[in-house]
Amino acid sequence: MHHTFKHTLRPAVAAVAGAIALAASSAHGAEFRLPQFETVKLPSGLTLYLMERHEVPLISVRAVIKAGAVQDGAQAGLSNLTGDALLLGSRSHSKAEIDQAFDFRGARLAGAAGTESSTVQANFAKQDSATLLPLFAEIIQQPGFDAAELAKLRTRKVNGLKQAKESPRNVVNQYYRAMLFGATPYGQPAGGTVQSVAALNQSDVQQYYQRYYRPDNAAIIVVGDFDTAAMRAQLASLFGNWQASGPALPTPDYGKVQADRARVWLVNKPDAIETTFMIGGVGIARNDPDYVPLQVLNTIVGGRFTSWLNDELRVNSGLTYGARSEFATLSQTGTFAMSSFTALPKTAAALELANQTYQRLWTKGIDAATLESAKAYVKGQFPPRYETGEQLAGLLGEMYAADVGRAQIDNFMRDVDSLTPQRAKQLVDAHFPRLKLQTLLIGKADAIRATAASYGEVTELQISADGFQP
């Protein structure tokens, strides 16, 4: 869930699949291994990941800083504003000069700031590396945070936040996260709120940058057509003067899902003709040992067009145009949710059917044929997401930010193939929330209040109120 500056950098639902050097085919289909890469730690604490790939003369470079909404404190949206403000120019080059340097060479520069990390990425031709890599290093280490450009960026963000609530589907995730995590760091909306972002200024951004953008809290990832020894030397030279000041940053506890009783948040949108909903509870962390097999099981519940939820709510009953489920992972924990939307008069029927369908995990279980179909789907879906240098750089960045070991990727096939109906039952019982479900509804409260009350203790919010907390 993160806002992007130029284009979406969406971590795939299952980055798991890993990147994917197709090795010799085996009885199970192709084996997957993350291509070889070198990890270097500079004296400043900066981590380098270097992966040579010579198929095409391109280079993808990415800086990942462990700084996100979890560090915003009372200033929601500060991390997001700071991350996007890096692209507004450096101390030596204006935004226009940097944009022109990249655009002229057909290169791409983009940034994204999320819940726990911020990213700047660039993709360019090998022959442009000598020109663009120093500019990239300058953006990371010497941002200008030009006051006029920053004010324009802040205004765009505030306007975006004002418009976002016109469509409940734009904000349903923020409300769900706020409901499950409350006032903890994980409950922070990554993009902030209208009031919080409007109050941010240049010195807030500069102070946030000073505190969190430091080499011992960052990684530089380079994937593509280069020589590792030469690239390591170039990066050591470009980033060699970047120094951290003060003690190392602690990693606090970012929050736990609050699901000690069945609760409902009813977000009133008086003019709504649909009800948008999410139902679920606690999930898993990104580096959970069961991450890969749970992607397979979630595929069955709500992860593909032929999933149980989509079949029942869309195909068989026509209550919605689509229903899905997902384990949304974070570095320390995560959430699970079913989500859909339905016409206002059909709210009660849709909620009942979604809950009933979900309970099939326990009432009927997963049979061998369904499991084999999902395993084949997962093996076919995910590998193509990790073929290009840009995709591989994204995967390495996710591994750094969420502390994911390469074993998760290298053992991907084994973990999918070894999943049996018995093991599936154990995983369902261990990880899918069954009782005390949390239900978020966005719709016309007067019409659905009685329905809401049958799913737990109700808290009402107004969608017109700023932010996402009651």
N, C-alpha and C positions, 0 to 999 in steps of 0.2 A: 504494500500500500504506500506508494510514494509518488509524489509529484515529480514531474520531469521538466527539464528546461526546454530542450529542443525536440526530443522525441522520446518515446517510451523505452525504458530499459527494464523490461519486465523479467524478474527472475522466473524461470519456468516453474510450473507447478512441481515438476520433479527434476530438479537439476541433477538429481541422482543419476541420471542415466549416463551421465558421464560422457565424456568427450570423446572423442570416441574414436579411438584407433581401432579399426576393425582388424582383428587378427584372424588367424586361420579359422575357418568354420569348423564347428564341432557338431556333435550329435544334437546339442541344444541350440544350434544356430550360432551366429558369430559371437565370439567372446569379446568383451570390451575391456580396454585398459586405457587409463588416462595416459596420453603421450608423456614421454620423459620431460621433466623440467628441472631446473636448478633453483634451489632456494638459498638466498644469500642474506645474511644479516650484517648491515653496515655498523661501524662503531657507534653511530648516532642512535642506533636502535631501529632504523628503517629496514623493513623487510623487502627483498626483491624476489619476484618469481619470474624466471626467464625460460620460455618454452620456444625452441626453434621449430619452425614449420616452413619448409622451403617450396611447397607446392605452387604458391603464388607469391609474386613480389610485393606483398603487403605487410604492414606492421599495425598491430592493435596494441595500444598502451592504455593503461587504466590506473588511476590512483584511487585507493580505497582508504578512507579515514574512518576510524571507529568513533564517529560523532553523529548523533541523530537526535530525533525527538526525545529520546529518553534523557538527554542532557538539558532539555529546555527549561526545566524548573518552572518558575512562574511566568516565563516568557514563551508561551506556546507559539511555534512557528519560527523560532529564531534559527534553529539548525537548518531548516528548509531555506530560509531567506539567505543565510550565509553561504550554503552550498551553491545556490543558483547565482549569488553575487560574485563568486569566483570567476564567472565567465563574463564579467563586466569590464574586463581590462586589468592590466598589471600596472605596477608603478612606472614601468618604462614604455608600455604600449597601450594605446586606447583600445576600447572594445572594437571600434571600427577597423583598426589596424590588425588586430588579432583575427577578427572574422574574415577580413580580406585575405590574410595570409593563408588561412585554411581553405576558404572558398575558391580562391584562385587556383589552388592545386587539386581541387576536387576532393579535399579531405573533409572529415567530419569531426566536430568537437561538440560534446554534450555533457550534461551533468544531471545528477539526480540526488536528492537528499531524502532518506527514508527514516524509519523508526530507529535503527541502530547504527546506520553507517551512511556516509556521503561518498559519492563517486564522481570523478571527472574522467571522461574517456575520449580518446581520439583514435581515428583510423586514417592511415595515409599510405601512400606508395613508398616503397623502400627508398627510392632516390630522394624523397623529400624529408627523410629522417633528420638529416643534418640541420635543416632549417626549422622543422616543426617540433622536434623533441626539446630543444632549448626553450622554445616558446611555451610548450606544455609545462616544463619544469618551473618556468617563471610564474605561470598562472597559479600553480599550487603554492609556491613559496613566497611570492611577492604580489599578492592581489592588491589592486588599487582601491577597491571599494569606493569608486567615484560617487560623491554625494548625489549628484543630479541623476546619474544612471540608477543608483540604488533607490532613490525616491520613486522613479518611474516603475521599477520592478515591484516595489512594495505596493504601489497603487494598483498594478495589474493583479497582484495576488489578492488584495482586499476585494477588488471587483469580482474576481473568480470565486472567492468564498461567499460573497453575497448572492451570486447566481446559483451556486452549487445546490442549495437546498430546494430549488425549484423542481429538481428531479430527485426523488427519494433514492433512486438507485445509485446516484452519485455519492450519497452520504451514509448509506445503510451500514457500510463497514466501519465508519468512524463511530457511529452510535453503538454498534455491537462491541467494538473494542473498549469504548468508554464504560459500557455496562459491565463487561466481564472483568475489567482491570481497575475500575474505579479511579481513585485519585493517585494511583501509583504511576511511575514513569511510563509503563507500557500503556496506560490509559490516555496518554497525551495524543491529540490529533497531530499527525506529522505536519500538516499544512497550517496548523494554528487555527485561530478564530478571527472573525472580523476585528473585534476589539484588540485582541492581543497583537495581531500583525500591524494594525494601524499605529500602535504605540511604539513599534521598534524603530530605532534610529541607527545612524552610522556607527556611533561608539559601541552600541550593543553588539553589532556585527563584528567590529574589530576586536572587542574583548572575547567574544566566543571563539573567533578564529585563533587568537593568541593562546587561549586555554587548551583547545582540543586539537588544532591542526599542528601536530608535532611529529617528528619522525618516528618516535617510539610508539606511536599510535596509528601508524599508517603502513601501507604496502604499495609498492609500484609493481605492476604486472605488465610484462611485455611478451606478446605472442606473435610470431611471424618470421619473416625472412631476414635473419641477422645472424651474426656470429656471437655466441654467448660471451666469450672472453672480452670481445671488443665492446659489446653492449654493457657488460658489467662495469667496465672501466669508464664508459661514457656516463652511465648513471651515477657512479661514485663521484665523478667530476661535477655533474650538473646538480646533484643533491648534497654534495659534500659539506657545504656550509650551513645546511639546515640543522639547527640544534634545538633540542628540547630544553626548556628552562624549568627548574623546580622538580619536585619529586615525581615519580611515575604516577599516572592516573589510576585510581582504584577502579575496580569493576563492582559497583554496588548491586544489590538485589533489585531488579527492575519491576518486580511485582508478580503476584500469583492470581490465577483466575478465581473469582469469588463465586462459588456455586454451592453454598451450603444449604440452599433451599431453592425450590422452584420459584423463579421470578419472571415477571413480564414488564418490559418497558414499552409503554404505549406512547408513541410520538405523534401528537395530533397535527394533522395537516388538513384543515377544515374543507379545502376545495378538492381533496383527493378523490379520484374515482376508482383507484386501485389500492390494495393493501400490499405493501412490500414487507417481507419478513425474513428473519434468520432465526434458526433454532439450534441450540447445541450446548457446548460447555468447554471444558479444558481439553487441549490437544497435546501435541508433542513439540519438543525443541527440534531445530533443524538437524542437529547432529545425533538425534536419538538412534540407537542401534536398529530399531524397528522401522525406520523411515521408509526404506524401500518396499518391504512387504505391505506396509499400510497404504502406499500409493496404489498397489494392486487392489486391495480391499475397497478403498474409496472409489476406485473406478467402477466397481459393481454397484455401490450405493448411489453415487451421484457424480461420477467423474467422466462420463461419456454420454453420447446421445442415447444409447441403448441401456442406460443405467436404470435401476429400479425407480428412482425418484422421477426421472424424466418420462419413463414409460407410464407410470401411474398418473402423474399430475398433468402431463401434456398429451401423450399419445392416447391413453385409454379414456381419460375423463374430460379432456379439453379445458381444464381449470386454469391453465397457464400456457404461455409460449415456451417455457423452459424452467427446469428445476435442477439444482446441482448441489453438490456437497464438496467440502474441502477441509483438509488440515492446513491451516495457515500457520507457518512455523516462524519462531523467533529464536534468538540464540539461547535463551534460558528456559523457555516454555513455548506454548502455542495455544491456538484455539481450534475447535472443530465446529463447523456449522453446515446445516442444510440451508439453502436460500432459494427463494422464488418470489413471485408476485402474482396477484390474482384480482379479478374484478371485485369491487367492494361487496356486492351481494353474495359472492362465493367464498368470502373469507373463512367462515366457519368450516365449510366443506374442505377447503384446501388445507387448512391447518390440521384438521382431523386426518386427512388422507396422508399428509406428509409424515405425521407422527406414527401412524399405523404402518406405513411402508417402511419407515426406519426401524421399527420394532421387529421386522422380519429377520434382522440380524440375529435376534435371540429366539424368536418363535419358530422360525424355519431353518435358519442357518444358511450357510453357503455350500451348495453341492459341488461335486468334482467338476462337472461340465461347465458350470458358471465360472468357477475358479480358473480353469484352463483357458477359457475364452478371454478372461481379463488379463491373464499372464501374457498371452499372445499379443493382446492389444498394447499393453505397457511396453513390451519389448519392441514392438513396431513403431510406437509413438515417439519414444524419448530419444533414442540415439540420433536421429537427424537434427535434434536441437543443439548438438554439440559438435558440429563439423567445421565451422569457420573459425578463424582466429579470434574474431570478436566474441563469438559464443564461448570459446575456450577461456578467453580472458575474463568473461563474466563469471564463468564457473569457478575459476581460481579466486576471483574476488569474493565470491560468496563463501568459498571454503575458508578464506582468511577471516572474513567478518563474523562468521558463525562457528568458527572452530570445528570445521568438518575435516576429518582425516581422509586421505585418498583411498583408504580401504573401502569406504562406502561406495565409491565410484567403481573401483576395480572389482569388487565382489557383487556388483549390481546383478549380473546374469545369474550367478549362483544363488543369490538371495531371492530372486524371482522364481527360478526353476525349482527351488527346494520347498516352496510354499505348498503345504498339503491342507486338506479340509480340517484336519485336527489342529494343525498349527494356526490356521485361520480363526478357528473358534477361540483359541487362547488369546490371540491378538485382539479380537473383537471385545472379549471380556476385559482385557487389560487397558484398552485405549479408546474405545468408542463410548462416550458418556451415555448412560442409559437412564439414570434417575435424576431428579432435580434439574431438569433441563431449563436453560435460560432462553426466553423467547422475546425477540425484539419485533415490534410491529410499527410500521409507519403508515398512517392512513387517517381516515375520518373517525375520530375518537367516539363521537356520539353514536355512530353506526356499529362500532365493533367493541365497545366497552364490555358488554356482557360476555361476548366470546373470549375476550382477553382474560377475564377473571377466572375462567375455567382452567387456565394453564399456570396459575401461580399468583403470588402477591404482586399487585399491579402498582407501578409508579407511572404517573402521566407527565409528559413533557410537551412543550410547544415547539414545533419545528421553527417558528419565527424567532425564538429566543437565540441569542448568540451562543455559539459553542455546542457541545454535545453532552454535557452533564446536566442533571436536574438542578 
